[in-house]
């Protein structure tokens, strides 16, 4: 009887993660990617992934810029000022498109659709430098094409696209550029932190009894950040999104503020990577040994 009870208790410990090293570590972290992996350049899978990033960013910019311009056109034509989807609708458009596109492209490219997220993946050694560089090029080119497509749709009457701001990111009236930079850094931190948390192999194994669709929290992060920062910067948190809209809009104010939408997201992405990988996941401590071992 005692032996049977011991067996039952052992099984319960294993089910709840207390059955030794094998049960505590029922996940496998992928090995760090080499920084310079030139062998990837000979693989079709890399270029297929870059094409997926191009198409996804094109679609994202088209939907995002078209929503912003459409809202402004409706508001302009409505004397009551109640036309358009409003800030809430714009935030839903951005967050919803990211949810859909990450879901569609995750199996091909991982679905960063954002140079800041790609930069974070590079810092975390989850992608190589050649892959990251190709992704960023595809994302920026796709963003320009997507914003251009939105401009073509809203080309009538002539000059309306430029008059309505072209969906470009600028620092809002009444806010300093320092405030804009901080808003972009914090917003990107939220996004990248969510990306790492939603795709964490350890968390997926530990919470395997709770089904989780990673693109969903990522899309919600984009939605919430837009609600918080649209009045400040229009919400960039994606250098490709800001770059593509600025190229097609091509007005001095957008270019004058453009550095904010590059530097801010990169700072936020770097801090989020440091926090998740070296504080929460304790990668640095694993490499150097635990404090007790020292």
BELBEL-V789756 format. One record per run of one state. SS is the DSSP state (h for helix, s for strand, l for the rest). FROM is the first residue (numbers start at 1). TO is the last residue. If there is no record, write none. Layout:
# BELBEL-V789756
((SS,FROM,TO) (SS,FROM,TO))
This chain:
# BELBEL-V789756
((l,1,1) (h,2,15) (l,16,20) (h,21,24) (l,25,37) (h,38,42) (l,43,43) (h,44,77) (l,78,85) (h,86,109) (l,110,114) (h,115,123) (l,124,128) (h,129,153) (l,154,159) (h,160,163) (l,164,176) (h,177,198) (l,199,200) (h,201,206) (l,207,213) (h,214,233) (l,234,238) (h,239,249) (l,250,251) (h,252,256) (l,257,259) (h,260,280) (l,281,282) (h,283,288) (l,289,294))
